[in-house]
Amino acid sequence: MDSTVSLCELDSFNNHLIAIAIVGAGAVSAVLVIVKKKEWLKQSIISEEKNEI
């Protein structure tokens, strides 16, 4: 019984780690997308200012 309980606990622990890894990867990709969009916005604003001059 003890061995099966420890295996179940280990399995649920691994599932938690996998879930945390997925959430972390999603957060990182979201941050990267936001950073890219900000860079793109800055570049478009700079190019618009150059066109006006």
CORKAKA-V445572 format. One line per field, one symbol per residue. ss: DSSP state (h for helix, s for strand, l for the rest). Layout:
ss=???
This chain:
ss=lhhhhhhhhhhhhhhhhhhhhhhhhhhhhhhhhhhhhhhhhhhhhhhhhhhhl
